[in-house]
């Protein structure tokens, strides 16, 4: 960052270490391909427009702002000044002209969110403020500013209201199944959007270790001296590769009710991106600009997303993803593969050179 950075847009205080700034950066630069394709799928979901319009009309922006003004502390030069500096700094780095209002709300659960239908509002809990050090917090503030730049706040707000009003949505002219489909699709998109926002947090903080520490603390609390980044990333690897097809199904069932992806997965995804050519190109100043956004086509986005998904399936260690890859590649004896995948309970005839399979092998845990 240039030494005169403090003169722009009222950003009076910046950290002493030098960081790059990204003038005119488009959110496309850091958005995870899965985030973009999940959002396209969500918008195409039957009934989504109806719900969107109904909620937009019934939830005026003012009510959200009044709620936080009445029961939270508004971050400013007078209140939580260091957070205000971080917020302005994050907006400066990502070149977000209008600094969104930010509130600290009393809640021991560490959390942060970016909500709002017309204009984004950033909310952080006291639990999060107490948990993180300055550089870890900088990554989180950058994460939320990334949500704001990507326009995620609208969909996050709708998800929030649909889940908190799940028992009182009879006034929406849709059946409960349609609502549940929309909530499930919103959660799927939001989990993917977190991966995008983590990347924005890294672009703001430009300190991978701080981003990793923050994610570890979200998983394991204050006791950082008891934790280790390499061991934490190994957990993600074990989670992805572990078990048989039954475990793959359980992983899907476990994640469906969640709005956030598992913390170990977020850490692994962010580390992978930090080592990629895409990240290096952004750091070198080569990135898509907002001024070019209008010229980008949806089909290009689809192609990128499809390529990303294909690569993920091909390289995944998850048993279900391996099976999908084999099906796509036309691998033989898929029936046998499926039976063995679900614990090897099949006593089917052995293939050439294979011993009889009356009982599952020890390593299948059957």
Backbone torsions as a table, in degrees:
resi	resn	phi	psi	omega
1	UNK	NA	142.5	-178.6
2	UNK	-72.2	154.4	-176.7
3	UNK	-64.5	-24.9	-178.6
4	UNK	-92.1	15.7	-178.1
5	UNK	-54.7	-29.2	-175.9
6	UNK	-70.9	-11.9	-176.3
7	UNK	-84.2	-13.0	-173.7
8	UNK	-93.0	139.3	170.0
9	UNK	50.2	27.8	176.4
10	UNK	72.7	19.2	178.6
11	UNK	-84.6	87.3	-173.6
12	UNK	-75.3	-32.9	-172.9
13	UNK	-119.5	128.1	174.7
14	UNK	-131.1	155.4	-180.0
15	UNK	-62.9	157.7	-176.6
16	UNK	-70.3	-31.8	-178.5
17	UNK	-74.4	150.6	-177.6
18	UNK	-77.9	132.9	173.5
19	UNK	-134.2	154.0	179.4
20	UNK	-79.1	153.3	174.5
21	UNK	-115.8	153.0	-175.1
22	UNK	-123.4	79.4	-177.8
23	UNK	-60.0	131.4	174.7
24	UNK	66.9	17.0	-175.7
25	UNK	-62.5	137.1	174.8
26	UNK	-88.5	147.8	177.7
27	UNK	-62.9	-19.0	177.3
28	UNK	-60.1	-23.9	-177.7
29	UNK	-62.4	-36.3	-174.9
30	UNK	-116.1	-3.9	-177.1
31	UNK	-70.0	131.8	177.7
32	UNK	-68.4	134.9	-179.0
33	UNK	-55.2	-34.5	179.9
34	UNK	-66.9	-31.1	177.2
35	UNK	-63.9	-48.1	-177.7
36	UNK	-63.9	-44.9	-177.0
37	UNK	-71.1	-34.1	177.2
38	UNK	-65.7	-35.3	179.0
39	UNK	-69.4	-40.3	177.1
40	UNK	-62.0	-44.0	179.3
41	UNK	-62.8	-40.5	179.8
42	UNK	-61.5	-45.6	-177.7
43	UNK	-65.1	-25.4	-178.8
44	UNK	-86.6	-8.0	-176.0
45	UNK	-64.2	134.4	-179.4
46	UNK	-59.7	128.5	177.2
47	UNK	91.4	-11.2	-176.4
48	UNK	-62.5	-43.5	179.9
49	UNK	-59.3	-40.8	-180.0
50	UNK	-61.0	-48.2	179.8
51	UNK	-63.7	-44.3	-178.6
52	UNK	-56.8	-49.3	-178.3
53	UNK	-66.6	-41.2	-179.2
54	UNK	-61.5	-46.4	-178.5
55	UNK	-69.6	-39.6	-179.6
56	UNK	-60.9	-36.5	-179.8
57	UNK	-76.3	-31.3	-173.9
58	UNK	-91.2	-15.9	-176.2
59	UNK	-117.9	79.1	-178.5
60	UNK	-61.8	145.7	-178.4
61	UNK	-55.1	-37.5	-176.4
62	UNK	-59.6	-36.4	-176.8
63	UNK	-64.4	-36.9	177.5
64	UNK	-63.5	-49.4	-178.3
65	UNK	-61.9	-43.2	-179.5
66	UNK	-63.4	-37.5	179.4
67	UNK	-59.5	-47.8	-178.1
68	UNK	-74.7	-33.2	176.6
69	UNK	-63.6	-34.7	-175.2
70	UNK	-81.9	-26.7	-169.8
71	UNK	-133.2	21.1	177.8
72	UNK	-145.9	172.4	179.3
73	UNK	-103.1	121.9	179.8
74	UNK	-77.4	123.5	179.5
75	UNK	-69.3	132.1	-178.4
76	UNK	-159.2	-173.1	175.6
77	UNK	-65.6	-23.1	-178.5
78	UNK	-94.7	-25.1	-176.0
79	UNK	-127.7	126.9	-175.9
80	UNK	48.3	53.3	-174.3
81	UNK	-58.5	-35.0	-178.1
82	UNK	-67.5	-33.6	176.2
83	UNK	-69.6	-35.9	177.5
84	UNK	-62.7	-42.6	177.2
85	UNK	-60.9	-43.1	179.9
86	UNK	-62.8	-41.5	-179.5
87	UNK	-62.6	-47.7	179.3
88	UNK	-63.3	-39.3	180.0
89	UNK	-64.7	-42.9	179.5
90	UNK	-63.1	-41.0	178.4
91	UNK	-66.7	-32.8	177.8
92	UNK	-67.9	-46.3	-178.3
93	UNK	-61.9	-45.0	-177.8
94	UNK	-91.1	4.3	175.9
95	UNK	57.5	44.3	174.5
96	UNK	-93.0	109.7	-169.9
97	UNK	-62.8	-46.2	-176.8
98	UNK	-94.2	113.7	-178.8
99	UNK	-73.6	119.0	-178.1
100	UNK	-69.8	147.4	174.3
101	UNK	-63.4	146.5	-178.0
102	UNK	-130.8	138.5	-177.3
103	UNK	-127.1	146.2	170.8
104	UNK	-106.7	124.5	-177.8
105	UNK	-117.7	145.0	-176.6
106	UNK	-72.5	109.9	178.9
107	UNK	-164.6	119.9	-177.9
108	UNK	-67.5	-18.6	179.2
109	UNK	-75.6	122.1	-179.7
110	UNK	-68.2	121.2	-177.8
111	UNK	-160.3	157.5	173.8
112	UNK	-147.3	148.6	177.7
113	UNK	-152.5	157.2	177.2
114	UNK	-121.7	112.4	-176.2
115	UNK	-129.4	173.7	179.1
116	UNK	129.6	138.1	-178.5
117	UNK	-90.7	-41.3	179.3
118	UNK	-96.7	-48.8	-179.8
119	UNK	-128.0	140.5	-179.9
120	UNK	-70.5	145.4	173.4
121	UNK	-125.7	134.1	178.4
122	UNK	-104.3	132.3	179.9
123	UNK	-126.8	129.3	173.9
124	UNK	-123.0	147.3	-178.7
125	UNK	-91.9	158.4	177.2
126	UNK	-62.2	-33.0	178.2
127	UNK	-59.2	-38.5	179.6
128	UNK	-73.2	-43.4	-179.9
129	UNK	-59.8	-40.7	-179.6
130	UNK	-72.1	-27.5	-172.7
131	UNK	-81.1	-36.2	-168.2
132	UNK	-102.3	148.3	172.8
133	UNK	-83.4	-179.2	-171.0
134	UNK	-61.3	-47.0	-177.1
135	UNK	-72.0	-33.1	174.9
136	UNK	-65.1	-41.0	179.5
137	UNK	-66.9	-35.4	179.0
138	UNK	-59.6	-41.2	178.5
139	UNK	-64.2	-38.8	179.6
140	UNK	-67.1	-43.4	178.7
141	UNK	-63.2	-40.8	176.2
142	UNK	-62.5	-37.7	176.7
143	UNK	-57.9	-47.9	-178.0
144	UNK	-70.3	-36.1	176.1
145	UNK	-65.3	-34.4	174.8
146	UNK	-61.0	-42.7	174.6
147	UNK	-57.6	-44.1	-178.6
148	UNK	-62.5	-45.5	-178.3
149	UNK	-65.2	-33.4	-179.7
150	UNK	-80.4	-8.4	-178.2
151	UNK	75.5	25.8	-177.3
152	UNK	-75.9	-18.9	-169.2
153	UNK	-61.0	-34.3	-178.3
154	UNK	-61.6	-48.8	-176.4
155	UNK	-71.4	-34.4	177.0
156	UNK	-63.0	-40.1	-179.8
157	UNK	-64.8	-43.8	179.7
158	UNK	-63.4	-41.5	177.2
159	UNK	-60.8	-43.8	-179.6
160	UNK	-59.1	-46.9	-178.1
161	UNK	-71.6	-38.1	179.9
162	UNK	-66.8	-35.5	-179.5
163	UNK	-78.4	-37.9	-179.3
164	UNK	-77.6	-21.8	179.1
165	UNK	-108.8	21.4	-172.7
166	UNK	-55.3	-32.6	-178.5
167	UNK	-88.3	-4.2	-175.1
168	UNK	-128.1	39.8	-177.6
169	UNK	-107.4	22.8	-179.4
170	UNK	-61.3	-25.7	-178.2
171	UNK	-73.5	-13.7	176.1
172	UNK	-80.6	127.2	-174.3
173	UNK	-73.3	58.1	178.5
174	UNK	-147.2	152.2	177.1
175	UNK	-73.1	164.9	-179.0
176	UNK	-60.4	-35.5	-179.6
177	UNK	-62.5	-38.9	178.5
178	UNK	-64.9	-41.5	178.5
179	UNK	-61.1	-45.4	-179.2
180	UNK	-63.8	-36.3	177.6
181	UNK	-63.4	-40.8	-179.9
182	UNK	-67.8	-43.4	179.1
183	UNK	-61.9	-43.6	179.7
184	UNK	-63.0	-42.8	179.0
185	UNK	-67.1	-38.2	177.7
186	UNK	-64.0	-41.8	179.4
187	UNK	-65.2	-41.5	178.2
188	UNK	-60.2	-45.9	178.8
189	UNK	-63.3	-44.3	-173.7
190	UNK	-66.0	-35.5	175.8
191	UNK	-60.0	-42.5	179.2
192	UNK	-68.1	-36.3	-178.9
193	UNK	-66.5	-26.5	177.0
194	UNK	-63.6	-35.2	178.3
195	UNK	-65.3	-38.0	176.2
196	UNK	-64.1	-47.5	-176.1
197	UNK	-67.1	-32.4	174.7
198	UNK	-59.7	-39.2	178.4
199	UNK	-65.4	-41.2	177.3
200	UNK	-61.4	-39.3	177.7
201	UNK	-60.9	-38.0	177.9
202	UNK	-69.7	-37.5	177.8
203	UNK	-64.0	-34.0	179.4
204	UNK	-76.7	-50.7	-176.7
205	UNK	-77.5	-33.9	-178.9
206	UNK	52.4	39.8	179.9
207	UNK	-144.4	92.9	-175.6
208	UNK	-59.9	-38.1	-178.7
209	UNK	-61.5	-40.8	179.5
210	UNK	-65.2	-41.3	177.4
211	UNK	-61.1	-42.4	179.7
212	UNK	-65.8	-42.9	179.5
213	UNK	-60.8	-43.0	-179.6
214	UNK	-60.2	-44.1	179.8
215	UNK	-67.0	-37.5	177.9
216	UNK	-64.7	-40.4	179.2
217	UNK	-65.5	-36.3	177.0
218	UNK	-62.7	-31.5	-179.4
219	UNK	-84.6	-39.3	-169.7
220	UNK	-124.1	6.4	175.9
221	UNK	81.7	-161.1	-171.5
222	UNK	-66.3	-23.7	-165.7
223	UNK	-77.7	62.9	-175.4
224	UNK	-62.7	-33.3	-178.7
225	UNK	-64.6	-17.4	179.0
226	UNK	-92.1	-2.3	-174.3
227	UNK	-114.9	162.6	-176.6
228	UNK	-143.9	127.9	-175.0
229	UNK	-58.9	-45.6	-177.6
230	UNK	-62.1	-42.1	179.5
231	UNK	-67.1	-35.9	179.3
232	UNK	-64.8	-42.6	178.7
233	UNK	-69.3	-31.6	177.1
234	UNK	-63.8	-35.5	176.2
235	UNK	-57.1	-43.8	-179.2
236	UNK	-61.5	-40.8	179.8
237	UNK	-64.3	-43.5	179.4
238	UNK	-64.4	-39.5	-179.3
239	UNK	-63.7	-43.3	-176.6
240	UNK	-69.7	-41.8	-173.4
241	UNK	-88.3	-18.4	-167.8
242	UNK	-70.2	151.6	169.1
243	UNK	80.6	-171.1	179.1
244	UNK	-112.3	-164.1	-176.8
245	UNK	-64.1	-30.9	177.4
246	UNK	-61.0	-39.7	178.6
247	UNK	-66.1	-35.3	177.7
248	UNK	-60.4	-42.7	179.0
249	UNK	-65.4	-42.1	179.0
250	UNK	-61.8	-37.6	178.0
251	UNK	-60.1	-42.9	179.6
252	UNK	-64.0	-46.0	-179.4
253	UNK	-63.4	-37.5	179.7
254	UNK	-64.6	-36.0	-172.1
255	UNK	-86.1	-22.3	-174.8
256	UNK	-54.3	-44.8	-178.3
257	UNK	-77.2	-5.0	-173.5
258	UNK	-89.1	148.4	172.6
259	UNK	-95.0	-24.2	-178.3
260	UNK	-110.5	142.5	173.7
261	UNK	-68.3	161.5	179.4
262	UNK	-61.2	141.9	-171.2
263	UNK	-61.5	-38.0	179.5
264	UNK	-63.0	-38.9	-179.7
265	UNK	-65.6	-41.1	178.1
266	UNK	-60.2	-43.7	-179.4
267	UNK	-63.3	-44.4	-178.9
268	UNK	-64.7	-42.4	179.7
269	UNK	-63.2	-41.9	-178.0
270	UNK	-67.8	-41.9	179.4
271	UNK	-62.5	-42.8	179.2
272	UNK	-59.4	-43.9	-178.9
273	UNK	-67.4	-37.7	-178.5
274	UNK	-63.6	-23.3	-179.3
275	UNK	-97.3	4.2	-174.5
276	UNK	-88.8	163.6	177.2
277	UNK	-67.3	-34.3	179.9
278	UNK	-58.2	-45.8	-179.5
279	UNK	-64.4	-43.5	-178.3
280	UNK	-63.2	-38.5	179.2
281	UNK	-63.6	-40.8	177.8
282	UNK	-62.4	-45.1	-179.1
283	UNK	-64.0	-26.4	177.8
284	UNK	-85.2	-0.1	177.5
285	UNK	93.4	6.3	178.7
286	UNK	-102.0	101.3	-178.3
287	UNK	-153.5	157.3	177.8
288	UNK	-65.3	140.4	-179.9
289	UNK	-100.0	152.1	176.1
290	UNK	-58.7	-32.5	-178.2
291	UNK	-64.1	-18.6	-179.8
292	UNK	-98.1	-4.1	-174.1
293	UNK	-56.4	-39.6	-175.5
294	UNK	-66.7	-20.2	-178.1
295	UNK	-91.3	-4.4	-177.8
296	UNK	-85.4	142.8	-177.1
297	UNK	-102.1	153.2	177.8
298	UNK	-64.0	-35.6	-178.2
299	UNK	-63.2	-35.5	176.7
300	UNK	-62.3	-43.3	178.6
301	UNK	-59.9	-45.1	179.6
302	UNK	-60.2	-43.4	-179.2
303	UNK	-61.6	-44.8	178.6
304	UNK	-60.6	-45.6	-178.1
305	UNK	-63.4	-45.1	-179.0
306	UNK	-61.7	-43.0	179.6
307	UNK	-62.5	-40.7	-179.9
308	UNK	-64.6	-45.3	179.3
309	UNK	-62.3	-43.8	-179.7
310	UNK	-59.9	-42.3	179.6
311	UNK	-65.5	-42.2	-180.0
312	UNK	-62.4	-44.2	-179.6
313	UNK	-64.1	-43.6	-177.2
314	UNK	-62.6	-39.6	-174.2
315	UNK	-96.3	-4.1	-176.1
316	UNK	-68.5	147.0	176.2
317	UNK	-98.5	-1.9	-180.0
318	UNK	-67.5	134.5	-177.0
319	UNK	-57.8	-39.5	-179.0
320	UNK	-66.7	-42.1	179.4
321	UNK	-66.1	-35.1	176.8
322	UNK	-63.6	-40.0	179.4
323	UNK	-65.0	-44.0	177.6
324	UNK	-58.0	-42.9	179.9
325	UNK	-63.4	-40.1	178.8
326	UNK	-65.6	-40.7	179.1
327	UNK	-61.6	-45.5	179.9
328	UNK	-62.6	-33.1	-177.9
329	UNK	-89.6	0.9	178.0
330	UNK	70.6	33.0	-179.4
331	UNK	-65.4	146.5	-178.4
332	UNK	-78.8	168.2	175.5
333	UNK	52.0	44.7	-179.2
334	UNK	-66.8	-34.2	178.6
335	UNK	-57.9	-45.3	178.2
336	UNK	-64.1	-40.1	179.0
337	UNK	-60.0	-43.6	-178.9
338	UNK	-64.0	-46.2	-178.4
339	UNK	-60.7	-43.9	179.9
340	UNK	-67.4	-34.8	179.9
341	UNK	-61.0	-36.1	-179.4
342	UNK	-87.4	33.5	169.9
343	UNK	107.8	-2.5	176.3
344	UNK	70.9	29.9	-178.7
345	UNK	-79.0	-1.6	-179.0
346	UNK	-77.2	139.8	173.4
347	UNK	-110.4	33.9	-178.0
348	UNK	-66.6	163.1	-177.8
349	UNK	-60.2	141.3	-179.2
350	UNK	-71.8	154.1	173.3
351	UNK	-78.6	168.8	179.8
352	UNK	-52.6	132.1	175.1
353	UNK	77.3	10.1	-177.9
354	UNK	-115.0	138.7	-179.8
355	UNK	-69.2	160.5	177.7
356	UNK	-55.1	148.4	-173.6
357	UNK	-115.6	49.1	-179.0
358	UNK	-68.8	-30.6	179.7
359	UNK	-127.5	150.6	178.4
360	UNK	-69.1	149.6	176.2
361	UNK	-67.3	157.2	-179.8
362	UNK	-57.1	-38.7	-173.2
363	UNK	-76.2	-2.2	178.2
364	UNK	-94.6	-7.9	175.5
365	UNK	59.6	28.8	-174.5
366	UNK	-74.2	NA	NA
